Amino acid sequence: MNTSALSDLYRAYIACLNARDWQKLGTFVHDNLHYNGRALTVDDYRAMLEKDVREIPDLFFDIQLLIAQPPLIACRLQFECTPKSRFFGLDIDGKRVSFCENVFYEFREGKIERVWSVIDKAAIEAQL
């Protein structure tokens, strides 16, 4: 897969997340993947994302920076959202916060196989 096609595929994945189109998640994610070193099924991954949306109803994945070097994607996602209560062990209690996630993906056969994610918790703490 070339750089342009991989970037387009990733943008479609993010659109799927933002549309909450969980039935299409398997189009973008392998049945078995690794998330921060932990083995997950696509159903586990879907459940994790659904939980995130329950806890943060206005969650929106906003691509700020995207670098594709097949089979890898590096992305900086920005979030401006309102978690309902506790978030990363912090008492947010409905306050609107802004933070970024730096995330790397490894694709195999056109689907995400590995994800490494780091969320800027310090940015959230500074807003509280």
JOSUL-V66846 format. One record per pair of residues at least 12 apart in sequence whose C-alpha atoms are under 7 Angstrom apart, sorted by the first residue. I is the first residue (numbers start at 1). J is the second residue. If there is no record, write none. Layout:
i: (I,I)
j: (J,J)
This chain:
i: (1,2,3,3,3,6,6,7,13,14,18,18,22,26,28,28,29,29,29,29,30,30,30,30,33,33,34,34,34,35,35,35,36,36,36,55,55,56,56,56,56,58,58,59,60,61,61,61,62,62,62,63,63,63,63,64,64,64,71,71,71,72,72,72,73,73,73,74,74,74,75,75,75,76,76,76,76,77,77,77,78,78,78,79,79,79,80,80,80,80,81,81,81,82,82,82,82,83,97,97,98,99,99,99,100,100,101,101,101,101,102,102,102,103,103,103,103,104,104)
j: (70,70,68,69,70,68,70,68,28,61,60,61,46,42,111,112,42,111,112,113,42,111,112,113,113,114,113,114,115,114,115,116,115,116,117,83,84,81,82,83,84,81,82,81,79,77,78,79,77,78,79,75,76,77,78,76,77,78,106,107,108,105,106,107,104,105,106,103,104,105,102,103,104,100,101,102,103,100,101,102,99,100,101,98,99,100,96,97,98,99,96,97,98,94,95,96,97,95,124,127,124,120,123,124,119,120,117,118,119,120,117,118,119,115,116,117,118,116,117)
